[in-house]
């Protein structure tokens, strides 16, 4: 890694308040722990003349690691179902973030949600990510505001990061 690349990443870590992720000892060596991926934006756009909606979400991972993602819908009565995607479906295992290293918005991803069978009314999306695939306990979960998927969730909702 070049010196300028190292300092650019160190500056990004410091600007996000993630300096506590580094631990140092008396021997002047340190270990930088893997930062967790985070959702930065989410929007849902109903598609005209179809029973589908485009779900756009932006993920950021400081190291550019791939992230496993699940998307689920919590209906007005509380029933939770995984999003049924329209083929060809976008894979949500190993979702890439490396093309947006250094971009505070993260990398955009789009899936097309099949709304047939989804009850009408207010509910919310649940996005779960695992940026450390070797540790299933390292899950992060985000809940969208309540909305009706046939009306969409616009403009995009920004998730504020608090370390």
N, C-alpha and C positions, 0 to 999 in steps of 0.2 A: 504494500500500500504506500502510495506516495505521501510525503510529509504534508502537502497541502490537503490531500484527501483526508488524512488523519485529523488535521486541525479543523477541517470543515465539519466532520462528523462530531468531533469533540464539542465544537461550538453549538451544533444542533442539540446535542444531549444537554448541554448547559442551559440553552435557551428554553428547553422544555422542562427544566427543573428535574432532570433525571440523574443528576450528579450523584445522588445517593445510591445509585445502582452499582457504583464502583466501590470496591473495598480494597484497602491498601494495608500493608503490613510494614514492619520496621526495615525490611530488606529492600525497600524501594521498588518492589514488584507489586502489581495490582491485577485484579481480575475484573473484567467488565461483564456483569451478568447480562443475559439475554433480555432485552426490553420486550415487553408484551406488545402485541399488535393492538391497534385501536381503530374503532369505527369513527370516521370523521363526519360523514354526510350520509343521508338516506333520503330518497324520494321514490314515490310510486306514481306512475303515470298510466291511467287507463288507456287501452288501445281502442281506437274507433272501430265500430262494427264487429267487434269480437268480444268474447267473454274472457279477455286476458288483460293483464297489466304488466308494464315493464317496471321491475324493481331495480333501481340504481343504488349501489352503495359504494363508498370509498373506504378503503382500508389503508392504514399506514403501519409499516413496521420499520423501525430505525435501521435494522440490519438487512432489510430486503428479504427476510425469510418468507417462505410460503406458509399460508395459514389455512387450516381446515375450518370451514364455515358451515353452519346449519341455519336455515331460515324456517321459522314456524309461524303460524297464524293462531292467535288466541281469539276465538269468536266471542260474541256478546255474552253467551252463557258460560264461558270459561273453558270450553272444549279446545284443546290444542292439537293442531295437525301440521305436519311438515308441508311446506309449499310444494305443490305439484307443478313441475315445470313443463313447458311446452317443448317438444322435441324439435330440433336437437338441443338438448339441455346443456347448459354451461356447467362444467364440473365445479363443485364447491369444496372438493378435497384437493389440497395443494394449491389454493388460490394464490396467485402470484402478487407480490408487492414490490419486487426489485426494480421495476421500471419507474417507480416514484420515490426512490430514496432521496431524501432531502426536500421533498414536496410536502408541505404541511397539510395539504388536502388529502394526500394519499393517492392510491391508484383506484381508478373507477372500475367497477364490475357491473354487469347487467345480466339479469335473468328475466325470462318471461314467465309469469305466473298464470297458470290455468285457473280461472275463477269459477269454472263450473263446479257445482257442489259446495262452494263457499257460501255460507249464509250471508244475507244482506245485514247491514247494520254496523255499528261501531265495534271495533276490536283493535288489536294492535299486533304488530310484527315483533318477533323476538329473534334477534340475531345473536348466535353464539359462536365464538371463535376460540381456536386453540392454536396459539403461536408457538407452543413447545410440544410438538406431537409425541414426544417420549413421556410426557407427564399429563395424563388425562385429567388430573386435578387442577390443571392450570387453565380453566375455562373462564372466559369473559363473556358477559351477557349484557345486551343492550335492549331496551324496550322502546318501541316507537310511541309517539302520542297516539291516542285513539283516533281512528278514522274509518271510513267505509271504503273498502278497496275499489269499489266501482266509481267512487268519486275521486280517489287518489289521495296522495299526500304531497301537496305542492304548496309553496316552494319547498325546496330541499330543506331538511331539518339538519342543523349542525349540532353535533355532539361536542360539548365542551370537555376538554381534558383536564382532570385535576389529579396530579400525581399523589 
